[in-house]
Amino acid sequence: MSECHLTVELTDTGPVLHYRAERGAAERFADSARRQSLVHRVTIDSQVSVKMKPLPYQRLFLA
């Protein structure tokens, strides 16, 4: 499994959160958050760092 960088913006003026997550979990989290309008923006890229915190409750989004 490969990890990726997940950027979560809750509002257009709020804080930007950075997490690392397994690619599949990140994609499912992003889809779910967008579908439920829980976030302003979510992006996924390969700029992952071990210093980033893991996505909370990542196991809920793993297939």
Secondary structure, DSSP 8 states (H G I E B T S, - for coil): --EEEEEEESSSSS-EEEEEEEHHHHHHHHHHHHHTT--SEEEEES---TTSEE-TTGGGG--
